[in-house]
Amino acid sequence: MLAVEDLSAGYGGAQVLAGVTLAVGAGEVVTLLGRNGMGKTTTVRAVMGLLPAVGGRVLGGRIGFGEQAILGWPPHRVGQLGLGLVPEGRQVFPTLTVEENLTATAANRAGGAPRWTLATVYRLFPRLQERRRNTGAQLSGGEQQMLAIGRALMTNPRLLILDEATEGLAPLIRAEIWAVLARLKAEGQAILLIDKTLSEVMRLADRHVVLEKGRTVWTGSSEALAASPKVRETYLHV
């Protein structure tokens, strides 16, 4: 589904990525791991075509989604292919209501009955239905993250990308987000996930990609990561 090969990118004169390679297959959950500043968010921005908007540029490599080579595509064309992003910091529309946030991005590019509608998102996150007339600015951080996930799902994505899925959330909300991600995985949703909660990502994900200074330095299963204390100590522990 998604294939990133030898990706390099940077901002201004600084190179941030210098050889990122990863793949996500249909129905897979893959994590992008590494300490802060190792290039995880830059990788996501490059995949989504967002680097130019934040002063960055892709320097080389290949990004493919399905049969399409999408390197250099603008964000709206990437989204039309079926990539849905839950960005770091949530970035909900603060002056729109919950319902307006959700319907603003709604799409059904695959045709037929859409999998994700207002009704199905509200069943996934009942709290959003309770707060549907509140604006984004009136929500708690946890509710905003639910809204950001729901908004991405309303695009009916083939691949869901979450950048810092549970960062800064209260423990009960984090548990709810992890339960939702497990449900999405069980339903066959492909996911590329960034999160620092190693115990949870190892429980959820099929494979992990570890970045160090903008390079892919390790790839493997949760079982392999659990059996590799050197990898965890060298690349993941602060």
Residue, then its C-alpha position, 0 to 999 in steps of 0.5 A: m500500500l504505502a512504500v517509502e524508499d530512501l527518502s531524504a528531506g530537510y528545511g532550509g539548508a538543514q537535512v533532516l531525513a537522510g534515508v528513510t525506508l518503510a512500508v505499510g501493507a493493507g490491514e497492517v499497523v506499522t509504527l514509526l519510532g525514535r527519539n524526539g527530533m529523529g525525523k518522524t513528523t518530517t517523514v509524515r509531512a513528506v508522505m502527505g505533501l505538506l513539507p512545502a507549507v512548513g518551509g521544507r522540501v524533499l531532496g530525494g527518494r521515492i514515495g508510492f501509494g498503491e500504483q501511484a508514485i506520489l512524491g511531490w504531490p500536493p496534499h489535496r491530491v494525496g488525500q484524494l488517494g485515500l490517506g487520512l492524517v491525524p496531525e500532531g497537535r490535533q489542529v481541529f477547526p476551533t470556531l466550527t462545531v464538532e459536527e461541522n469539523l466532521t462534515a467539513t472533511a467527509a468524502n467517499r471516494a471508493g463509492g458504495a456505502p461509506r464505512w464512516t459517517l456521522a453515525t458511525v463516528y458517533r458510535l465510535f466516540p459517543r462523547l463527540q455526539e454529546r458535544r456535537r454542538n460545541t466548537g472545537a475550542q470548547l473541547s478538552g484535549g482528549e475530546q479534540q483528539m477524538l475529533a481529529i481521529g473522527r475527522a480523518l475517518m470521515t475521509n474514509p481513508r485507505l491508510l490512517i496516519l496518526d502523529e503522536a496519537t496519545e501525547g499529552l492526554a489523561p490516562l483514561i482518554r489514552a486508554e480509550i484511544w488505544a481501544v479505538l485503534a485496536r478496534l480499527k485494526a480488527e476491522g482491517q484499517a491500515i494504520l501508520l502510527i507515531d507514539k512514544t508509549l512503547s508498551e502499547v505500540m508493541r501490543l498493537a502493531d504488526r511491525h515497527v520502523v525505528l529512525e535515528k538521525g533521519r535514517t531507518v536503522w531497524t525494522g521488525s515485529s513486536e516480538a523481535l523488538a521485545a527480544s532486542p533490548k539493545v535496540r530499545e536502549t540505543y534508539l528509543h529510551v531517553 
